[in-house]
């Protein structure tokens, strides 16, 4: 493997089309649950992971979830025309339908398209995000080939306190939100509402003269977007052993876009979930969870109704965590998932369920750590699939740690893959993968760095065949790459950087053998630099990506790009903060999907109120 890390780093610093990067400074006490389905220190994770907390979300001034995630380690985003438009996330070369997304433990995403509507998840409702890179099917089942992203809503503590924000920006942006929350160790609650509206940009530059290139329509107008969201959370500790908590989140979107079949949609993303936890002793914890997610879309063309689609995913889980000995834990559990779809389009099959059982063992032996997991999923349509993982870590030298892991994964074809009229292929097989990751990291007070090398081989990869207009199983794809992260505090400045390189190759026989998989930039990244000057704070983000190809044959090349974002804060009162931002300050023109525009230079101003706790 040749990863050219030094070349990539120099390119990021010197070239106008680099792979620039940015994480946040590592907190040695940060806790993560997504990596093992149990609470562990982020620094103890044997697989590459990252946490974005509420302070960083607020500091970033990101307006959307894709904007917040852009450029982070292993993540590659594409967008079809600005705010609210479909955004696809690639992680380590794996597609959006190969990445599992959870909200407070509840699986989300469309069962028809097979991917989550990231653009409709409001940043205002998010408290923290955990990102785990690499296959995790042995803990979560299908879809976790590229990784897992778990989004957590707020959990408030202390006396009840209100909060508020309002902002304006370029392209007619208006946003506002308010909430209240509080609690103690015995009970807690929270409620938030938010509204965002933008006039948008012209999403697509396709023309009828170009045979309907891109969006197959010529509609030179602004394509606006509006999002309304609300969330409710609460919990109660009946005793020292019993705890119950629940969450409900609803997001409604109105989205204008360019197209001949439809050019306006109304969407709903809704999640409800509850967890009951029983902890009778320090050696045993039992947890039961119920959840449901809904994905709804109504499509219109010039005001006339065209079609509707409903996806419902109901799920339940049981898990027991047993302390076998000092520094050794065994987790066993079961997950049940039921997918159902309904709408204007007729599918040959409209429902299926999946039952998965798993076991995970974690053990510390002095300087060494071990983890092993195994899972079997019984899919109603595709039968049983076994997956597993093995991870090892060794601490040595001055806070250095070496890690190695091997994991397998799988993904069942979506309902669209199988049965969409005139383009589905009911003969498809599930995708299967095996992944190897080698890492070295060092974390000390004030600074940290990590380097991970990986290779993920995906068999029976599902890809669109332009000759038959149907999805087919590609024999094999190889996703190979490296990620370099660094974070430090120096002379009052907080600096964080991440560089990512991926080589996603089609390894199947045929005309596209050796070609890069479509829409994945090989080099991506981000650099964040922040400093506080008393009541003032200044920050800059450099975000970049190298070139990519828009098609499987690698004939349509999209150039690389680099953008610079500036942000300012002024805390003119302990409870009031004024924020200002300038995005893409050099007004770079670029595309991540052929024919679909991206915003140029934009400005924003936000006022926030949050009582001091």
N, C-alpha and C positions, 0 to 999 in steps of 0.2 A: 504494500500500500504506500502510495506517495501522496502526502497530504499538503505539503508546501506551507506549513504553518507560518514560517518566518516570512515567506513571500507574501502571504495573505495579510499579515500584520503590517508590513511595509506598505502594501497597496492601500490598506485602510487609512494609513496616516498621510499618504502623499498623493494618491490618485483621485480624480474627480468621480470615478465610478467604482468605489471600493466596496469592501465588505466591512462596514462600520458596526460597532456593537455596544450593548449596554445592559448590564444587570444592576441590581442594587447591592450595596455593601452587605456582606454576609453577617448575620447575627448568630453568634455561636449558640445562643439559647433558643433560636427559632424552632418551633415544633411543626411537624408535618404528619398527616395521617394517610394521605393518598398512596404513598409508596408501599405501605404494608397493611393498610386497613386497621392499623393501630397507631397510637401516638408514639412517635420517636423524634429525637432531635434531628433537624435537617442535616447537621454535620455528620450524623451517623447513618444516613441513607447510603445503601450500597449501590444504588442506581442513580443516574443523573437526575437532579430535581432542583426546582426553584420555587420561591414563594414571593408573591407580590402582595404586600400588606396595604392596609387602608391609607397609611401615611404616604406611601409611594404613589398610590392611585391618585390621591388628592394633589400631590406635588406635581405629577405628570401633566395635569390639566387635560387629560384625554377625554374626548367627547364620546368616543365609541369604544367597544371592546376590541375590535380589530386594531384600532389605533393604539390601544394600550399594549397589545401583544406584539405588535410589529417589530421585527428585528431581534427578538429575544432568542436565546440559544436554541438552535435547532428548528426555529419557526420561520416559515416562509408564507406570506399572505398575498392573495390576489383578490382584486375587487372589480366589479363590473359597473363602475360609474359613479362613485362617491358615496355619501352617507346613506345608509339604509339599503343599499344595493347588495345583491348576493356577494358574500365574501367567503372564500374558501381558504382553509388553513392547511398547509402541508407541514408535517413534523418529521424531520429526518428523511425527507423524501416521500413519506407516506401521505396519502390523500386525506381529505376531511372525513371521508366515510370510513377511514381506517384509524380514526382517533376517537376515543371515548370521551364524551363531555358529560360531567355531572354537575348538578346544582344541589348542594347540601345532601349529597349522596344519592340523588334521584337522577337516573339516566334520562337524557333529553335527546331530541333529534327526530327528524322525519323518518318514519319507517318506509316511506315510498322512495324518497330521494336518498336516504341513507346518511344524511349529514345534518348537523345542527345549524340553525339560523343565528350565527354569532352576531350578525349585524343588528338583531332585534333584542339582544340582551342588554338592558340599560346599565351603564357604568354606575349610575347614582345608587343602584340597589346592591352593589357589590362591596363586601367588606375585605375579602382577601381571595387570592387565587393560588392554587397549588398546581404546578406543572411537573409531571413525571415523564421523562423521555425514554422511549424503548418499549417493547412489547410487555403487556401486563395481563394477557388473557388468562394466565394461571391464577389470577386473583379476581378478575372482573368478567371473564368470558369474552364473547365476540366483540369485535370492533377495535380492541386495544392493541393493534399491530404497531402503530407509530408511537403511541403514548396515551396518557390520560391527563385531562385538564379538569380540575374540580374547582367550582366557583362556590364561595360561601357568602351568604347574606349576613347582615350584621347580627351581633349578639351584644346588647347593651348591658352596662352595669352601673351601679351607683344610683343616686336619686334621679327620678325622671327629669330629663332635660330635652328641650326642643332643639331643632337645627333647621337651617334654611340656606338655600343658595339660589341665585338668579344670575343669568348671563345673557349677553348678546354677542353677535359676531358676524363675520362676512357671510355673504349669500343669504342674508335674512335669517341668520341663526337666532333663535330665542329658546332659552331653557330656564327651568325653574324646578325646585324641589323642596320638600319640607318633610320633617319627620320628628318623632319623639320616641324615647326609649329609656329604659332603666332596669334595675333589678339588683338582687342580692344573690347569695349562694343558694337560697331556697326558691326563689321565683324571679323571672325576668320576662320582659315583653319589649316589643318594638313595632313601629309602623312607619312606613315611608311612602310618599307619592312623588312622582316626578313627571315632567313634561318636557319634550324636546321637539323643536320644529325648525326646518330649514327649507329655503326655496331651492337648494341644491344647484347642480350644474347640469349641462347637457350631457347625459350619461353616455351616449353613443354617437360616434361620428360616421356611422354607416350610411351609405347612399344607395338608392335604388339603381343608380348607374353602375355601381360596383357589384351588381347581382345580389343586392341585399347584404352586403358585407357586414360582418359583426352581428348586429341585432336584427338584420333583415328588414330594416325600416329607415325612413328618412324623416326624422322628427326633431328638427333643430330648436329645441325649447329647453327650459329648465325643468329638471325632474326632481321635485321636492320630496320630502320625507317628514313624517310626524310620528312620534312615539309617546305613548302614555303608559305609565307603569305604576304599580302599587305592590307593596309587600307587607305581610304580617308575620311576626315571629313571637313565640312565647314558650316558656318552659316552667316546670314545677318539679321540685325535689320533694317527694312525699316523705322521704326519710333519708338517712345517710346511705341507704342501699338502693332506693328506687328513684329514678328520674325519668320524666316524660317531657319531650319537647316537640314542637311542630313548626312548620313554615308553609307559607303560601305566597307565591309570586305570580303576578300576571303582567304581561306586556302586550300592548296593542299597537300595531303599526299601520300607517297609511303610506303606501309607496308608489310614486310615479316613476315609470321607466320607459324605454323605447322598445317597441316591438310591433309585429303585425298580428300576432294571435291575441295578445293582451298588452296593455300599457299602464295598468293600474291594479294594485292588489291591496287587500285589507288582510292583515295577519294577526294571529293571536298565539303567543307562547305562554303556557301556563304550567306551573309546577306546584304540587302540594305533597307534603310528606310529613311523617311522624316517626319518632323513635322512642322506644321504651328500653331503658337500661337498668339492669339489676347487677349490683356489685356487692355481694354478701361478704367478701373478704378481699384481701390484697392479692390473693392467688387466683381468683375467678371473677370474670366479668361476662355477663350474658347480655346480648342486645338483639332486639327485634325491630324491624323497620317496615313501613308501608309507604308507597309512593305512587304518584301518577303524574305523567306529563302529557300535555296536549299541544299539538301543532296544527293550526288551522289556517287555511288560505282561501280567500274569495277573489277571483280574477275578473277584471273588466276590460273592455276595449272601447275607448271613447265614451265611457259612461254606461255601456250596455253590459249586463252580466254575461260572463262566458262560462265559468266553471267554478266548482268549489272542491276542496279536499280536506279531510279530517284524519288526523293520526292520533291514536290514543295508546299510550304505553303504561300498563299497570305492572307494578313490581312489588315484591316482598322479599325480605331477607332475614336470616337468622345467623348469629355468630357467637361463638364462645371463645374467649381468650383465657388460657390456662397457664399459670406460671409453674413450669415443671421443676425448676431449680433456680438458683441464683443466676440471673442474666440469661434465662432461657424461657421462651414463651412458645406455646403451641396454640394456633388459631384454627378453628374448624368452623365451617358454615355452609349455608345453602342460599342460593338466589333463584327466584322465580320471576320470569318476565313474560308478559303477554302483549303482543302487538296486534292492533286492530286498525283497519283503515276503512273509510267510507267517503263517497264523493260522486262527482259527475262521471268520472272515468270508471269503467268496469274492469276489474281485475279477476283473473281466473281463480286466485286465492286471496282472501282478504283478512286472514288472521293466522297467527302461529304463536306457539309458546315455547319457552326454553327453561329447562331446569338444570342448574349447575350446582355441583358440590365441590368444595375445595378444602385444602389444608395447607397451613403455612407454619414452618418452624423457624424460629430465630434464636441464635445462640451467640454469646460472647465468651471467648476463651483467651483471656489475657489480651494480647495485642491483636488477636484475630477475631473476626466476626464472620458468621455463616448464616445464610438464609436458604431455605429450600421450600418450594411450593409445588403443588400439583392440583389439577382441577379436571373434572369431566363435565361437559355440557351435553345434555340430551335435547337436541333441537327437534321439534315436532316434524319439521320438513326434511332435515338433512341428517338426522341420527346423531350418534355420539361422536364427540371430538375431545380428545385428551390433550392438555397442554401442561407445561411445567416450566420451572425456572430454578437456577442454582446461582447463588451469588456469594462472593468471598471478599473480605477486606483485611488489610494488614496495616497497622499503625507502626511507623518507624521514623527515626530521625526527629528533627524539630517540627513536630506536628504534621508530618507528612503521612499520607495514606494512599495505599495502592488498592484498587478494586478491580474485580473481574466478574462478569456475569454472563450467563447464557440463558436465553428464554425463547419459548415458542409461542405462537399466536395464531388466531384464525378469525375470519370474518365471513358471515353468511351473506349471500347476495341479497340486495334490497328488493322490495316488491317492484320497483321500477326496472331494476336489472332483469328481473324474471318475467314480468307480465305486462309491462306498459304496452298498450296497443300498437301494433305494427313495428315495434322496435325492441320489445323484450325478448329474452332468450331463456326459456324454461329449462334448458339443458345445462345451465351454468353450475359449476361446482364451487364450494366455499374456497376462499383464499386461505393459504397457510404460509406461515413464516417461521424462520428461526434466526435469532439475533445473537451476536457476540459483542460485548462492550468491555473495553479496557480503559481504566481511568487512573489518574494520579491527581491528588489535590493537597492543598496546604491552606490551613485557616489559622490565623493568629490574631491577636488583638490589633484591630486597625486595618488589617488587610487580608485578602484571600485570593487564591487562584485555583483553577482546575483545568485539566485537559482530558478529554474523552475521545477515544477512537472507537468506531463501531462499524459493523457490517450486518445488514439485515437482508436475507434472501427470501423473497416472496414467490411462492409457487402458485400457479393457477391464478395469477393476477387478472382481475377483471378490467378490461379496457374496451373502448369503443372502436369498432371496425368500420372505417369510412366506406369500405367497399360493400358491405352487407347492411350497413346502417343498424347494426345490432351490437350489443356488448358480447365479448368473447373472453374465454380464459386464455390469457397469454401464458406461454409455458413458464416463464420465469422472469423476475426482475431482481436486480441487485442494487441495494441502497447502501452506499459506502460513504463514510464521512468522518469529520472531526469537529470538535467544539472546544474553543479556548475562551475562558472567562477570567476576569480580573476585577477586583474591587479594592479600593483603599481610601483612606482619609489622609490628606496631605496638605499641611499649611492652611487648614480651615476649609479646604475643598473636598467634596465627596466625588470621587471618580469611579465609574464602573464601566466595564467594556466587555463585549462578547463578540467573538468572531465565529462564524459557522461556515463549514464547507461540506457540500454533499455531492456525490456523484451517482445520480439515480438512473441506472441504465436498464434498457430493455434487453434481456439476455435470451429471448426466444428466437427461434429460427424464423427467417423471413426477411422481408424488405427493410424492416425497422430494427434489425438486430444491431445492437451496439449504440442505438440512438438514445438520447436523453429523454426521460419521461417528460411529458408536456407540462409547461407552466411552472417548473421548478427552477429557480435561480440557483446556480451552484454555490455562489458566495453571497452571504447575507450578514447583517450585523447592525450594531448600534453602540454608540458611546454616549453616556450621560455624564454631565459635569454640573455640580450644584454647589452653591455656597450661600450661607446666611451672613448678613451684615446687620446685626442688631435686629430691628424690626423688618428689615428688607431681606429678600431671598432672590437669587438670580440662578437660572439654569439654562443649559443648552443641550439639545439632543441632536446628534448626527446619526442619520439613518440611511442605510444604503443597501443596494442589491446589484449583483452582476447581471449579465444578459441571461435570457431564457428563450425557449422556443415555445410557440403557442400551439404546435401540433406535434403529433407522434412521429411524423416523418422529418421533423426538424428543418422545415423549409421556411417557416415564418418566424423570423428572429426579432425579439423585442430587446432593445438596448438596455444597458444597465442605468442606474440612476443613483443619485445621492441627494438627500434633502437635509436642511438645517432648520431646527425649530428653537425658538427662544421663549422663555417664560420668566415672569416676574411676579413677586408677591410683596405686599406691604401689609403687615399686621398693625394697623393704626390703633387697635384696641385689643386687649387680650382675647376678646370674644369675636372680633370682626377682622376679616381678611379680604383684601382686594387683590385679585389675580388678573394678570394680563398675559397674553400669548401671541406670538407671531409664528405661524407654521409655514414651512417651505419658503423661507424668507427670500431666497434667490429665484423664486418663481420657476422652478424646474418643470419642464413638460415631459411626461413619461406615461407609459401604459404598463399594466401588469397582465392584462388580457387584451389581445389585439382588437382595435377599434373602440375600446372603452376608455373614456377620459378619466383623468384624476384631477383633483382640485389643484389650482395654482397657489399663489400666496394668499393666506387667510389670516385674519386677526380675530381676537376674542377678548372679552372682558367679563369677569365673574366676581360677584360679591358673595362672601360666605359668612354665616353666623353659626358659631358652635360654642356653647358655654364651657368654660374651663372646669374640668372635673377635679 
